[in-house]
Amino acid sequence: QTIDILPTLANLYGLPEPRTPGRDAFDPTYPGWAVFPDGTWLTDKAYVKNGAVEWNHGMTEEEIAQMNAYARRLAHVGDAILDTDYYRGR
């Protein structure tokens, strides 16, 4: 994810963790999911494309709804980062 770039690079270069909304992608506690620009998302348990569940291996309907909402929010934040050139002044 775009918001994970800075924390991941900081980790790779041994720099202090920056104060950003993102997470280090190599952190062992990272949840292991991917959200794509069109809102499609993938975890180790489910794949949802354009809001439709393509396959599900253990997520509840509530968890899927929460992940759908998170994917929408993440896409919004990612767009805002790019639109405002957020990292330029960091």
DSSP file (Angstrom, degrees, kcal/mol; ACC not computed):
  #  RESIDUE AA STRUCTURE BP1 BP2  ACC     N-H-->O    O-->H-N    N-H-->O    O-->H-N    TCO  KAPPA ALPHA  PHI   PSI    X-CA   Y-CA   Z-CA
    1    1 A Q    >         0   0    0      0, 0.0     3,-1.4     0, 0.0     4,-0.4   0.000 360.0 360.0 360.0 149.5    0.0    0.0    0.0
    2    2 A T  G >   +     0   0    0      1,-0.3     3,-1.4     2,-0.2     4,-0.5   0.878 360.0  56.8 -57.0 -40.6    1.2    3.5   -0.6
    3    3 A I  G 3  S+     0   0    0      1,-0.3    19,-0.4     2,-0.1    -1,-0.3   0.666 102.5  57.0 -70.0 -13.6    0.9    4.4    3.0
    4    4 A D  G <> S+     0   0    0     -3,-1.4     4,-1.9    18,-0.2    21,-0.4   0.531  83.4  85.4 -92.0  -6.8    3.3    1.6    3.9
    5    5 A I  H <> S+     0   0    0     -3,-1.4     4,-2.7    -4,-0.4     5,-0.2   0.954  89.2  45.5 -61.9 -53.0    6.2    2.7    1.7
    6    6 A L  H  > S+     0   0    0     -4,-0.5     4,-2.5     1,-0.2     5,-0.2   0.927 115.0  45.1 -62.2 -48.4    7.8    5.2    4.2
    7    7 A P  H  > S+     0   0    0      0, 0.0     4,-1.9     0, 0.0    17,-0.2   0.884 114.7  50.1 -62.9 -35.7    7.7    2.9    7.3
    8    8 A T  H  X S+     0   0    0     -4,-1.9     4,-2.3    15,-0.3    -2,-0.2   0.929 112.3  45.8 -68.0 -44.9    8.9   -0.1    5.3
    9    9 A L  H  X S+     0   0    0     -4,-2.7     4,-2.0    -5,-0.2     6,-0.2   0.892 109.8  55.2 -64.6 -39.3   11.8    1.9    3.8
   10   10 A A  H  <>S+     0   0    0     -4,-2.5     5,-3.0    -5,-0.2     4,-0.3   0.917 109.7  47.1 -59.5 -42.7   12.7    3.3    7.2
   11   11 A N  H ><5S+     0   0    0     -4,-1.9     3,-1.4     3,-0.2    -2,-0.2   0.932 109.8  52.4 -63.0 -46.3   12.9   -0.2    8.6
   12   12 A L  H 3<5S+     0   0    0     -4,-2.3    -1,-0.2     1,-0.3    -2,-0.2   0.835 114.9  41.9 -60.9 -33.0   15.1   -1.4    5.7
   13   13 A Y  T 3<5S-     0   0    0     -4,-2.0    -1,-0.3    -5,-0.1    -2,-0.2   0.343 114.2-114.4 -97.3   6.2   17.5    1.4    6.2
   14   14 A G  T < 5 +     0   0    0     -3,-1.4    -3,-0.2    -4,-0.3    -4,-0.1   0.771  66.0 146.3  70.4  26.4   17.5    1.1   10.0
   15   15 A L      < -     0   0    0     -5,-3.0    -1,-0.2    -6,-0.2    -2,-0.1  -0.526  57.6 -84.5 -91.2 161.1   15.9    4.5   10.5
   16   16 A P        -     0   0    0      0, 0.0    -1,-0.1     0, 0.0    -5,-0.0  -0.281  55.9 -92.1 -61.1 151.0   13.5    5.4   13.3
   17   17 A E        -     0   0    0      1,-0.1    -9,-0.0    -3,-0.1     2,-0.0  -0.499  46.3-129.1 -66.7 123.8    9.9    4.6   12.7
   18   18 A P        -     0   0    0      0, 0.0     2,-1.5     0, 0.0    -1,-0.1  -0.337  17.0-111.7 -74.1 157.2    8.2    7.6   11.1
   19   19 A R  S    S+     0   0    0     -2,-0.0    -2,-0.0     2,-0.0     0, 0.0  -0.676  71.5 124.4 -88.5  84.5    4.9    9.0   12.5
   20   20 A T  S    S-     0   0    0     -2,-1.5   -17,-0.0     2,-0.3   -16,-0.0  -0.877  73.8-110.4-134.6 165.7    2.7    8.1    9.5
   21   21 A P  S    S+     0   0    0      0, 0.0   -17,-0.1     0, 0.0   -18,-0.1   0.638  90.4  90.7 -73.6 -11.9   -0.5    6.1    9.2
   22   22 A G        -     0   0    0    -19,-0.4     2,-0.3   -20,-0.1    -2,-0.3  -0.152  65.9-137.1 -81.1 175.8    1.3    3.3    7.4
   23   23 A R        -     0   0    0      4,-0.0     2,-0.5     0, 0.0   -15,-0.3  -0.937  28.3 -96.2-131.7 154.4    3.0    0.2    8.7
   24   24 A D    >   -     0   0    0     -2,-0.3     3,-1.7   -17,-0.2     6,-0.1  -0.582  30.1-146.7 -67.5 119.8    6.2   -1.6    7.9
   25   25 A A  T 3  S+     0   0    0     -2,-0.5    -1,-0.2   -21,-0.4     7,-0.1   0.675  96.9  55.1 -66.0 -16.8    5.3   -4.4    5.5
   26   26 A F  T 3  S+     0   0    0      3,-0.0    -1,-0.3   -18,-0.0    -2,-0.1   0.389  76.0 121.3 -97.5   3.2    7.9   -6.7    6.9
   27   27 A D    X   -     0   0    0     -3,-1.7     3,-2.3     1,-0.2   -19,-0.0  -0.503  66.9-134.5 -64.7 127.7    6.6   -6.4   10.5
   28   28 A P  T 3  S+     0   0    0      0, 0.0    -1,-0.2     0, 0.0    -3,-0.0   0.730 105.6  54.5 -59.3 -21.2    5.8   -9.9   11.7
   29   29 A T  T 3  S+     0   0    0      2,-0.0    -2,-0.1     3,-0.0    -3,-0.0   0.436  76.5 126.5 -92.3   1.4    2.4   -8.7   13.0
   30   30 A Y    <   -     0   0    0     -3,-2.3    -5,-0.0     1,-0.1     0, 0.0  -0.374  68.1-127.3 -57.4 133.7    1.5   -7.1    9.7
   31   31 A P        -     0   0    0      0, 0.0    -1,-0.1     0, 0.0    -2,-0.0   0.656  31.9-125.9 -67.8 -14.8   -2.0   -8.6    8.9
   32   32 A G        +     0   0    0      1,-0.2    12,-0.4    11,-0.1     2,-0.3   0.983  59.0 127.7  74.8  58.4   -1.0   -9.8    5.4
   33   33 A W        -     0   0    0     10,-0.2     2,-0.4    11,-0.1    10,-0.2  -0.918  42.9-146.3-137.5 164.9   -3.5   -8.3    3.1
   34   34 A A  E     -A   42   0A   0      8,-2.3     8,-2.4    -2,-0.3     2,-0.5  -1.000   4.9-163.3-135.4 136.3   -3.5   -6.3   -0.1
   35   35 A V  E     -A   41   0A   0     -2,-0.4     6,-0.2     6,-0.2     5,-0.1  -0.980  13.8-151.8-118.6 130.0   -5.9   -3.6   -1.2
   36   36 A F    >   -     0   0    0      4,-3.2     3,-2.5    -2,-0.5    39,-0.1  -0.620  30.3-102.4-101.4 160.0   -5.9   -2.6   -4.9
   37   37 A P  T 3  S+     0   0    0      0, 0.0    -1,-0.1     0, 0.0    42,-0.1   0.754 119.2  56.1 -54.9 -28.6   -6.9    0.8   -6.4
   38   38 A D  T 3  S-     0   0    0      2,-0.1    12,-0.1     1,-0.0     3,-0.1   0.387 123.5-100.6 -86.3   6.5  -10.4   -0.4   -7.5
   39   39 A G  S <  S+     0   0    0     -3,-2.5    12,-0.2     1,-0.4    32,-0.1   0.339  77.9 140.1  92.0  -7.1  -11.3   -1.6   -4.0
   40   40 A T        -     0   0    0     10,-0.1    -4,-3.2     9,-0.1    -1,-0.4  -0.439  31.6-171.4 -63.9 142.7  -10.5   -5.2   -4.6
   41   41 A W  E     -AB  35  48A   0      7,-2.4     7,-2.5    -6,-0.2     2,-0.4  -0.973  15.1-162.0-141.7 158.8   -8.8   -6.8   -1.7
   42   42 A L  E     +AB  34  47A   0     -8,-2.4    -8,-2.3    -2,-0.3     2,-0.2  -1.000  12.5 165.5-141.9 132.7   -7.1  -10.1   -0.8
   43   43 A T        -     0   0    0      3,-2.8   -10,-0.2    -2,-0.4   -11,-0.1  -0.736  56.1 -93.8-127.8-177.2   -6.2  -11.8    2.5
   44   44 A D  S    S+     0   0    0    -12,-0.4     3,-0.1    -2,-0.2   -11,-0.1   0.596 126.3  40.7 -74.0  -8.1   -5.2  -15.3    3.3
   45   45 A K  S    S+     0   0    0      1,-0.3    12,-4.3    11,-0.1    14,-0.4   0.654 120.4  15.2-111.8 -21.5   -8.8  -16.0    4.0
   46   46 A A  E     - C   0  56A   0     10,-0.2    -3,-2.8    11,-0.1     2,-0.4  -0.990  47.4-151.6-154.9 159.0  -10.8  -14.2    1.3
   47   47 A Y  E     -BC  42  55A   0      8,-2.4     7,-2.8    -2,-0.3     8,-1.4  -0.981  17.0-175.2-134.6 120.8  -10.7  -12.4   -2.1
   48   48 A V  E     -BC  41  53A   0     -7,-2.5    -7,-2.4    -2,-0.4     2,-0.5  -0.975   1.5-172.2-122.6 122.9  -13.3   -9.7   -2.8
   49   49 A K  E >  S- C   0  52A   0      3,-2.5     3,-2.2    -2,-0.5    -9,-0.1  -0.965  72.9 -15.7-119.7 123.7  -13.4   -8.1   -6.3
   50   50 A N  T 3  S-     0   0    0     -2,-0.5    -1,-0.2     1,-0.3     3,-0.1   0.849 128.6 -54.2  52.9  38.1  -15.6   -5.1   -6.9
   51   51 A G  T 3  S+     0   0    0      1,-0.2     2,-0.5   -12,-0.2    -1,-0.3   0.357 115.9 113.4  82.0  -5.7  -17.5   -5.8   -3.7
   52   52 A A  E <  S-C   49   0A   0     -3,-2.2    -3,-2.5     1,-0.0     2,-0.6  -0.860  70.9-122.0-103.9 132.3  -18.3   -9.4   -4.7
   53   53 A V  E     -C   48   0A   0     -2,-0.5    -5,-0.2    -5,-0.2     3,-0.1  -0.586  27.5-179.6 -72.4 116.5  -16.8  -12.3   -2.7
   54   54 A E  E    S-     0   0A   0     -7,-2.8     2,-0.3    -2,-0.6    -1,-0.2   0.870  72.2  -8.6 -83.4 -42.3  -14.9  -14.4   -5.2
   55   55 A W  E     -C   47   0A   0     -8,-1.4    -8,-2.4     2,-0.0     2,-0.4  -0.980  61.1-167.4-154.2 150.6  -13.8  -16.9   -2.5
   56   56 A N  E     +C   46   0A   0     -2,-0.3   -10,-0.2   -10,-0.2   -11,-0.1  -0.979   9.2 178.0-143.4 123.5  -14.0  -17.1    1.2
   57   57 A H  S    S-     0   0    0    -12,-4.3   -11,-0.1    -2,-0.4    -1,-0.0  -0.368  81.3 -26.8-123.3  52.3  -12.1  -19.5    3.5
   58   58 A G  S    S+     0   0    0      1,-0.4     2,-0.4   -13,-0.1   -12,-0.1   0.455  89.9 127.1 127.9   0.1  -13.2  -18.5    7.0
   59   59 A M        -     0   0    0    -14,-0.4    -1,-0.4     1,-0.0     2,-0.1  -0.703  52.2-130.1 -87.9 140.3  -14.1  -14.8    7.2
   60   60 A T     >  -     0   0    0     -2,-0.4     4,-2.2     1,-0.1     5,-0.2  -0.362  25.7-108.0 -77.6 165.1  -17.5  -13.9    8.6
   61   61 A E  H  > S+     0   0    0      1,-0.2     4,-2.4     2,-0.2     5,-0.2   0.879 122.6  52.9 -60.7 -37.1  -19.9  -11.6    6.8
   62   62 A E  H  > S+     0   0    0      2,-0.2     4,-2.5     1,-0.2    -1,-0.2   0.915 108.2  49.2 -65.1 -43.2  -19.1   -8.9    9.5
   63   63 A E  H  > S+     0   0    0      2,-0.2     4,-2.4     1,-0.2    -2,-0.2   0.885 111.5  49.9 -63.1 -38.4  -15.3   -9.3    8.9
   64   64 A I  H  X S+     0   0    0     -4,-2.2     4,-2.6     2,-0.2    -2,-0.2   0.916 110.8  49.2 -66.1 -42.9  -15.9   -9.0    5.1
   65   65 A A  H  X S+     0   0    0     -4,-2.4     4,-2.2     2,-0.2    -2,-0.2   0.905 112.0  49.1 -62.4 -41.7  -18.0   -5.8    5.7
   66   66 A Q  H  X S+     0   0    0     -4,-2.5     4,-2.4     1,-0.2    -2,-0.2   0.905 112.0  48.1 -64.3 -41.5  -15.3   -4.4    7.9
   67   67 A M  H  X S+     0   0    0     -4,-2.4     4,-2.8     2,-0.2    -2,-0.2   0.879 109.2  53.4 -68.3 -37.0  -12.6   -5.2    5.4
   68   68 A N  H  X S+     0   0    0     -4,-2.6     4,-2.0     2,-0.2    -2,-0.2   0.927 111.5  45.9 -60.2 -44.6  -14.7   -3.6    2.6
   69   69 A A  H  X S+     0   0    0     -4,-2.2     4,-2.3     1,-0.2    -2,-0.2   0.901 113.3  49.7 -65.0 -41.1  -15.0   -0.4    4.6
   70   70 A Y  H  X S+     0   0    0     -4,-2.4     4,-3.1     2,-0.2    -2,-0.2   0.905 108.8  52.3 -64.5 -41.4  -11.3   -0.5    5.4
   71   71 A A  H  X S+     0   0    0     -4,-2.8     4,-2.3     2,-0.2    -1,-0.2   0.899 109.9  49.0 -62.4 -41.1  -10.4   -0.9    1.7
   72   72 A R  H  X S+     0   0    0     -4,-2.0     4,-2.0     2,-0.2    -1,-0.2   0.927 114.0  45.9 -63.0 -44.6  -12.6    2.1    0.8
   73   73 A R  H  X S+     0   0    0     -4,-2.3     4,-2.6     1,-0.2    -2,-0.2   0.915 112.0  51.0 -64.8 -43.4  -10.9    4.2    3.5
   74   74 A L  H  X S+     0   0    0     -4,-3.1     4,-2.9     1,-0.2    -1,-0.2   0.894 109.0  50.8 -62.9 -40.6   -7.4    3.0    2.5
   75   75 A A  H  X S+     0   0    0     -4,-2.3     4,-2.4    -5,-0.2    -1,-0.2   0.906 110.6  50.2 -62.5 -41.0   -8.1    3.9   -1.1
   76   76 A H  H  X S+     0   0    0     -4,-2.0     4,-2.2     2,-0.2    -2,-0.2   0.929 112.7  45.5 -63.0 -45.8   -9.2    7.3    0.0
   77   77 A V  H  X S+     0   0    0     -4,-2.6     4,-2.4     2,-0.2    -2,-0.2   0.919 112.2  51.6 -64.7 -44.0   -6.1    7.9    2.1
   78   78 A G  H  X S+     0   0    0     -4,-2.9     4,-1.9     1,-0.2    -1,-0.2   0.907 110.4  48.7 -59.5 -42.7   -3.8    6.6   -0.6
   79   79 A D  H  X S+     0   0    0     -4,-2.4     4,-3.0     1,-0.2    -1,-0.2   0.907 110.5  51.2 -62.9 -41.8   -5.4    9.0   -3.1
   80   80 A A  H  X S+     0   0    0     -4,-2.2     4,-2.1     2,-0.2     6,-0.2   0.886 107.0  53.9 -64.6 -38.8   -5.0   11.9   -0.7
   81   81 A I  H  X>S+     0   0    0     -4,-2.4     5,-1.8     1,-0.2     4,-0.6   0.929 114.9  40.3 -60.1 -45.5   -1.3   11.0   -0.2
   82   82 A L  H ><5S+     0   0    0     -4,-1.9     3,-0.6     1,-0.2    -2,-0.2   0.909 114.4  52.0 -71.3 -41.8   -0.7   11.2   -3.9
   83   83 A D  H 3<5S+     0   0    0     -4,-3.0    -2,-0.2     1,-0.2    -1,-0.2   0.844 118.4  36.3 -63.8 -34.5   -3.0   14.2   -4.6
   84   84 A T  H 3<5S-     0   0    0     -4,-2.1    -1,-0.2    -5,-0.2    -2,-0.2   0.446 101.5-126.3-100.1  -0.7   -1.2   16.3   -1.9
   85   85 A D  T X<5 +     0   0    0     -4,-0.6     3,-1.8    -3,-0.6     4,-0.4   0.927  40.5 179.5  53.4  47.0    2.3   15.0   -2.4
   86   86 A Y  G > < +     0   0    0     -5,-1.8     3,-0.7     1,-0.3     4,-0.1   0.808  69.2  51.1 -50.4 -43.4    2.3   14.3    1.3
   87   87 A Y  G >  S+     0   0    0     -6,-0.3     3,-1.3     1,-0.2    -1,-0.3   0.580  85.2  88.4 -79.2  -8.3    5.8   12.8    1.6
   88   88 A R  G <  S+     0   0    0     -3,-1.8    -1,-0.2     1,-0.3    -2,-0.2   0.894  95.0  38.6 -56.6 -43.0    7.5   15.7   -0.2
   89   89 A G  G <         0   0    0     -3,-0.7    -1,-0.3    -4,-0.4    -2,-0.1   0.364 360.0 360.0 -91.6   6.3    8.0   17.7    3.0
   90   90 A R    <         0   0    0     -3,-1.3    -1,-0.2    -4,-0.1    -2,-0.1   0.452 360.0 360.0 -89.6 360.0    8.9   14.7    5.2
